[in-house]
Amino acid sequence: MVVSSLVSTHREGEDVVLLVDDDPSNLALLERALRGRGYRLVSCQAGAEALELARRERPTLVLLDVVMPAMDGYEVCSRLKADEQTRDCAVVFLSALDEADHKVRGLELGAVDYLAKPFDREEVITRVQTHVTVQRLQRQLQRRTRELERELRVAQQLVADQRDRHEGPLLGGSAPARALRESVAAAAESEEPVLLLSPAGAGEEAAARAIHHQSPRGERPFLRVDCLSVEAADTPLFASEGASKWGLARGGTIYLDRVEVLAESLQQELARRLVE
């Protein structure tokens, strides 16, 4: 068994076009048509060499002759599409064989197009430009998809971390945890205001959110207000009804964190609103 490795010479963002034809005059014609158009051109005259070059150069597009000695274009295309390193390159067959069954066979093997011999220079230029552009857009889409998948995984982890922090006091099978879950379920069935009493940092907000989500109001807003930031009755808590947090939470739940620090006048305003 012979094991060999190829060092890729492909540079990020570079469009390589691989030209494969056993006729040197056809290669020369293609090179003249495509030279100076922003592609790096690589060429060869045999199928086995084409496979080696494709693994090393990672071409965007392969212009591939169908009829070649030793290994024809169909076999080369089949091997390109079977190799993880080369399967993404676009293959355009070059052939004087104009029968439909030849074209169908090539497309079934993964080719994207056919160019008929003898070549028309303008057609070669246009077809190559079209397929290179399509490949560029596919690469951009794949790159953006990977970025979005990564961002989604990060967001899911942040949500999971946040949930764990909030729901920590409600988890577990201990007697206190079970008792807390029972209290949450009972409070969720009530329309009355709920006063949560616990040491600071013991999970009051987790309990408040659990009550909200288990209640008929679960699909409505849950708004948290830090009462340390509430200094007057015209703050966002009690501002004009439509713009206030009190108004935005209507039909849902408003969680007043550290309600004991509210000034007496604000506590009176809160009591008035609770009995409305």
BELPEJO-V651047 format. One line per field, one symbol per residue. burial: I if it has 24 or more other C-alpha atoms within 12 Angstrom, else O. A space follows every 10 residues. Layout:
burial = ???
This chain:
burial = OOOOOOOOOO OOOOIIIIII IIIOOIIOOI IOIIOOOOII IIIIIIIIOI IIIIIOIIII IIIIIIIIOO IIIIIIIIII IOOOOIIIII IIIIIOOOOO OIIOIIOOII IIIIIIIOIO OOOIIOIIOO IIOOIIOOOO OOOOOOOOOO OOOOOOOOOO OOOOOOIIII OOOOOOOOOI IOOIOOIIOO OOOIOIOOOO OOIIIIIIII IIOIIOOOOO OIIIIOIOOI OOIOOIIIOO OOOOIIOOIO OIIIIIIIIO OIOOOIOOOI OOOOOO
